[in-house]
């Protein structure tokens, strides 16, 4: 079977969708599938084209045996809706052109990552061109999430986006959802469509605490008795990371409690100013690091911080950073209700829940763990066992491959 992955985000970019799609692609390749990737020139999250690709309209390379075709994309650091649409649609049209002119004529499946929802236009047209079946992978419900976050308010635009969403779902041979909440939402609205749960997961061979020998903690000036809490990921609006700084202010008399925020994003500069205004010496900002460096950092910390804004929209969210932390036996302080709480706190017993946007609750749970270090070990062991059973990337890819085999016989 031949499959073409169509995604705006892919390594060498660093991020959750980049890692998830790469890991799925290489595992499907190991299952015997012929896998090709059509993606953009690397630019995310800095919104700057990587130097190796500057000025190129097309590029071809191979990565761990995967065939990677790249097309041009407009990038801008502006947050305006006009510039964002230019970014999305520039890749819609360039990916269609490259897909039609540079990539083989026949595929069994085109796997399209959404968001951005608009990329489905290119996917649909390429499916017609290559006589392929569309698999539409929904990692975030769009435009619903954009509307609820207040990122898009124009009613006419939202209506058009909803029409496009419905069109793409109806044209898909298979819809895949990253969370059970997404699957339930789409299944309810489109009862006649096949919707498959394709969760994120973790490579337990890479994220194995027994294999990491580096002592990042001591090398970076932290003490053995410090309680180090880590947030790693996009520093954006949806995460509501000001809660960490407010909790840090509440716990600053506990000198051994340290908070790390690793990553980049549109809210980072504002949070650094906030930190300075509050004179917080227990908060540290770290820049993005290569994926290969993350296991030694995660091993060095004690607790993983996973907050999101208090919105009904996020009741079905599963932040990707959960999986790597649990694989490394790091318990969660989870500020995400709904599905994530049910899976990892209620079922997995892998940490503590704090009320989203409630910094007092976060501070209290932090102090509890500081005073009960044995619970950190207990929650950590529970977490690794849980993701090994239910969120192992190898098992996820194997099950999806079997689903594709079944689909090929039905069609």
VONULUM-95016 format. One record per residue (C-alpha): residue in three letters; x, y, z. Coordinates in steps of 0.5 Angstrom, whole numbers, padded with zeros to 4 digits, always signed. Example, Ala and Ser with C-alpha at 12.3 -4.5 7.8 and 13.67 -1.06 7.14 Angstrom:
BEGIN
ALA+0025-0009+0016
SER+0027-0002+0014
This chain:
BEGIN
UNK+0000+0000+0000
UNK+0002+0007-0002
UNK+0001+0013+0003
UNK+0002+0020+0002
UNK+0003+0025+0009
UNK+0001+0032+0007
UNK+0002+0036+0013
UNK+0005+0044+0014
UNK+0009+0041+0020
UNK+0014+0036+0020
UNK+0022+0035+0022
UNK+0027+0038+0023
UNK+0022+0043+0026
UNK+0021+0041+0033
UNK+0014+0041+0036
UNK+0008+0036+0038
UNK+0005+0035+0031
UNK+0012+0034+0028
UNK+0014+0029+0032
UNK+0007+0025+0032
UNK+0007+0025+0025
UNK+0014+0023+0024
UNK+0014+0017+0029
UNK+0007+0015+0025
UNK+0010+0015+0018
UNK+0017+0011+0020
UNK+0013+0006+0023
UNK+0008+0005+0018
UNK+0014+0004+0013
UNK+0017-0001+0018
UNK+0010-0005+0017
UNK+0012-0005+0009
UNK+0008+0001+0007
UNK+0011+0006+0001
UNK+0011+0012+0005
UNK+0012+0019+0002
UNK+0011+0026+0006
UNK+0009+0033+0003
UNK+0011+0038+0007
UNK+0013+0046+0008
UNK+0020+0049+0008
UNK+0021+0048+0016
UNK+0019+0055+0019
UNK+0015+0053+0026
UNK+0015+0056+0031
UNK+0020+0062+0030
UNK+0016+0063+0023
UNK+0023+0064+0019
UNK+0025+0059+0014
UNK+0031+0055+0016
UNK+0037+0057+0013
UNK+0038+0051+0009
UNK+0032+0052+0005
UNK+0032+0059+0004
UNK+0030+0062-0003
UNK+0027+0055-0005
UNK+0020+0053-0008
UNK+0022+0046-0008
UNK+0026+0041-0004
UNK+0027+0034-0004
UNK+0031+0030+0001
UNK+0030+0023+0005
UNK+0030+0022+0012
UNK+0030+0016+0016
UNK+0028+0013+0009
UNK+0022+0017+0008
UNK+0021+0021+0002
UNK+0020+0028+0004
UNK+0018+0033-0002
UNK+0018+0040+0001
UNK+0014+0046-0002
UNK+0014+0054-0001
UNK+0011+0057+0004
UNK+0009+0065+0006
UNK+0012+0066+0013
UNK+0011+0072+0018
UNK+0011+0074+0025
UNK+0005+0078+0025
UNK-0001+0075+0029
UNK-0006+0079+0024
UNK-0011+0074+0021
UNK-0009+0076+0014
UNK-0002+0074+0015
UNK-0004+0068+0018
UNK-0009+0066+0012
UNK-0003+0068+0007
UNK+0001+0063+0011
UNK-0004+0057+0011
UNK-0006+0059+0003
UNK+0001+0059+0001
UNK+0002+0052+0003
UNK-0005+0050+0000
UNK-0003+0052-0007
UNK+0004+0050-0007
UNK+0003+0043-0004
UNK-0002+0042-0009
UNK+0003+0044-0015
UNK+0009+0040-0012
UNK+0004+0034-0011
UNK+0001+0034-0018
UNK+0008+0036-0021
UNK+0013+0032-0017
UNK+0010+0026-0014
UNK+0008+0020-0017
UNK+0001+0019-0020
UNK-0002+0014-0016
UNK-0003+0013-0008
UNK-0008+0009-0004
UNK-0009+0014+0001
UNK-0007+0021+0002
UNK-0007+0023+0010
UNK-0008+0030+0011
UNK-0006+0033+0018
UNK-0011+0039+0020
UNK-0011+0044+0023
UNK-0010+0048+0018
UNK-0017+0046+0016
UNK-0015+0049+0009
UNK-0010+0044+0007
UNK-0016+0039+0006
UNK-0017+0043+0000
UNK-0010+0041-0003
UNK-0011+0034+0000
UNK-0018+0033-0004
UNK-0015+0036-0010
UNK-0009+0031-0010
UNK-0014+0025-0008
UNK-0017+0026-0015
UNK-0011+0027-0018
UNK-0008+0021-0016
UNK-0014+0017-0015
UNK-0013+0016-0007
UNK-0017+0016-0002
UNK-0017+0021+0003
UNK-0016+0020+0011
UNK-0017+0027+0014
UNK-0013+0027+0021
UNK-0016+0032+0026
UNK-0012+0034+0032
UNK-0016+0040+0034
UNK-0023+0041+0032
UNK-0023+0047+0027
UNK-0026+0052+0026
UNK-0030+0051+0033
UNK-0023+0052+0037
UNK-0021+0058+0034
UNK-0028+0061+0035
UNK-0028+0059+0042
UNK-0021+0062+0044
UNK-0023+0068+0041
UNK-0018+0068+0035
UNK-0023+0068+0030
UNK-0029+0073+0031
UNK-0032+0074+0023
UNK-0038+0070+0023
UNK-0038+0070+0015
UNK-0031+0067+0015
UNK-0033+0062+0021
UNK-0039+0060+0017
UNK-0035+0059+0010
UNK-0030+0055+0015
UNK-0035+0050+0017
UNK-0038+0049+0010
UNK-0031+0047+0008
UNK-0030+0043+0015
UNK-0037+0039+0013
UNK-0035+0038+0006
UNK-0028+0035+0008
UNK-0031+0030+0013
UNK-0036+0028+0008
UNK-0031+0027+0002
UNK-0026+0023+0007
UNK-0026+0015+0007
UNK-0023+0015+0014
UNK-0023+0021+0019
UNK-0018+0020+0025
UNK-0019+0024+0031
UNK-0013+0025+0036
UNK-0017+0024+0042
UNK-0024+0021+0044
UNK-0027+0028+0045
UNK-0025+0029+0038
UNK-0028+0022+0036
UNK-0034+0023+0039
UNK-0036+0030+0037
UNK-0035+0028+0030
UNK-0038+0022+0030
UNK-0044+0025+0033
UNK-0045+0030+0028
UNK-0043+0025+0022
UNK-0046+0019+0024
UNK-0045+0016+0017
UNK-0038+0017+0017
UNK-0032+0012+0020
UNK-0028+0016+0025
UNK-0022+0012+0028
UNK-0019+0014+0035
UNK-0011+0015+0033
UNK-0008+0018+0039
UNK-0001+0021+0040
UNK+0004+0016+0044
UNK+0011+0015+0046
UNK+0017+0012+0044
UNK+0018+0008+0050
UNK+0025+0006+0048
UNK+0027+0013+0047
UNK+0024+0016+0053
UNK+0027+0010+0058
UNK+0030+0013+0065
UNK+0034+0007+0066
UNK+0038+0009+0059
UNK+0040+0016+0061
UNK+0046+0017+0064
UNK+0047+0025+0064
UNK+0046+0029+0070
UNK+0043+0035+0067
UNK+0040+0037+0074
UNK+0047+0038+0077
UNK+0050+0041+0071
UNK+0045+0046+0071
UNK+0046+0049+0078
UNK+0040+0045+0081
UNK+0041+0042+0088
UNK+0039+0034+0089
UNK+0034+0037+0094
UNK+0030+0042+0089
UNK+0023+0040+0087
UNK+0024+0042+0080
UNK+0017+0043+0076
UNK+0018+0043+0068
UNK+0013+0046+0063
UNK+0015+0044+0056
UNK+0012+0046+0050
UNK+0009+0052+0046
UNK+0008+0058+0050
UNK+0002+0061+0047
UNK-0005+0064+0049
UNK-0009+0057+0050
UNK-0004+0054+0055
UNK-0005+0060+0060
UNK+0002+0060+0063
UNK+0001+0066+0068
UNK-0002+0061+0073
UNK+0005+0058+0073
UNK+0008+0065+0075
UNK+0003+0066+0080
UNK+0004+0059+0083
UNK+0011+0061+0084
UNK+0010+0067+0087
UNK+0005+0063+0092
UNK+0011+0058+0094
UNK+0017+0063+0093
UNK+0018+0062+0101
UNK+0020+0055+0099
UNK+0027+0056+0096
UNK+0028+0049+0094
UNK+0022+0049+0089
UNK+0024+0051+0082
UNK+0019+0052+0076
UNK+0022+0051+0069
UNK+0019+0054+0062
UNK+0022+0051+0056
UNK+0020+0053+0049
UNK+0018+0059+0045
UNK+0011+0062+0043
UNK+0008+0068+0042
UNK+0007+0069+0050
UNK+0014+0068+0052
UNK+0016+0075+0052
UNK+0010+0078+0056
UNK+0011+0072+0061
UNK+0019+0074+0062
UNK+0017+0081+0063
UNK+0011+0079+0068
UNK+0017+0074+0072
UNK+0021+0081+0072
UNK+0016+0085+0075
UNK+0014+0080+0080
UNK+0022+0079+0082
UNK+0021+0071+0081
UNK+0028+0068+0083
UNK+0025+0061+0082
UNK+0022+0061+0075
UNK+0027+0060+0069
UNK+0026+0060+0062
UNK+0029+0055+0057
UNK+0030+0056+0050
UNK+0028+0050+0045
UNK+0032+0044+0045
UNK+0033+0038+0040
UNK+0028+0033+0041
UNK+0034+0028+0042
UNK+0036+0033+0048
UNK+0029+0032+0052
UNK+0030+0025+0055
UNK+0036+0028+0059
UNK+0032+0034+0061
UNK+0026+0030+0063
UNK+0030+0025+0067
UNK+0033+0031+0071
UNK+0026+0034+0073
UNK+0021+0032+0079
UNK+0014+0034+0076
UNK+0011+0035+0070
UNK+0006+0042+0069
UNK+0001+0041+0064
UNK-0004+0047+0064
UNK-0009+0049+0059
UNK-0014+0055+0060
UNK-0021+0054+0063
UNK-0025+0053+0057
UNK-0030+0047+0055
UNK-0027+0046+0049
UNK-0021+0043+0052
UNK-0025+0038+0056
UNK-0023+0033+0050
UNK-0016+0036+0050
UNK-0010+0031+0051
UNK-0003+0035+0051
UNK+0002+0031+0048
UNK+0007+0033+0053
UNK+0004+0028+0058
UNK+0006+0022+0054
UNK+0014+0023+0055
UNK+0014+0025+0062
UNK+0010+0019+0064
UNK+0014+0015+0060
UNK+0020+0018+0064
UNK+0017+0016+0071
UNK+0015+0024+0072
UNK+0008+0025+0075
UNK+0003+0030+0073
UNK+0001+0036+0076
UNK-0005+0037+0071
UNK-0009+0043+0070
UNK-0014+0040+0064
UNK-0021+0037+0066
UNK-0025+0032+0062
UNK-0021+0027+0058
UNK-0014+0028+0060
UNK-0016+0028+0068
UNK-0020+0021+0067
UNK-0015+0018+0063
UNK-0009+0020+0067
UNK-0011+0022+0074
UNK-0017+0018+0075
UNK-0015+0011+0071
UNK-0007+0012+0071
UNK-0006+0015+0078
UNK+0000+0018+0075
UNK-0001+0025+0079
UNK-0005+0030+0081
UNK-0011+0035+0078
UNK-0011+0042+0080
UNK-0017+0047+0078
UNK-0015+0050+0071
UNK-0013+0057+0072
UNK-0013+0057+0080
UNK-0006+0058+0082
UNK-0008+0057+0089
UNK-0010+0050+0088
UNK-0003+0049+0084
UNK+0001+0052+0089
UNK-0002+0048+0094
UNK-0001+0041+0090
UNK+0006+0043+0089
UNK+0007+0044+0096
UNK+0004+0037+0098
UNK+0009+0034+0093
UNK+0014+0037+0096
UNK+0012+0035+0103
UNK+0011+0028+0100
UNK+0016+0026+0096
UNK+0015+0018+0096
UNK+0008+0020+0092
UNK+0012+0023+0086
UNK+0016+0016+0086
UNK+0009+0012+0086
UNK+0006+0017+0081
UNK+0012+0016+0077
UNK+0012+0008+0077
UNK+0004+0008+0075
UNK+0005+0013+0069
UNK+0010+0009+0066
UNK+0006+0003+0067
UNK+0000+0006+0064
UNK+0003+0009+0058
UNK+0006+0003+0056
UNK+0000-0001+0056
UNK-0005+0004+0052
UNK+0000+0009+0049
UNK+0006+0006+0046
UNK+0007+0008+0039
UNK+0009+0002+0036
UNK+0002-0001+0038
UNK-0002+0005+0036
UNK+0002+0005+0029
UNK+0001-0003+0028
UNK-0007-0002+0030
UNK-0007+0003+0025
UNK-0004-0001+0019
UNK-0009-0006+0021
UNK-0014-0001+0020
UNK-0012+0001+0013
UNK-0011-0006+0011
UNK-0019-0007+0013
UNK-0020-0001+0009
UNK-0017-0003+0003
UNK-0021-0009+0002
UNK-0028-0005+0004
UNK-0026+0000-0002
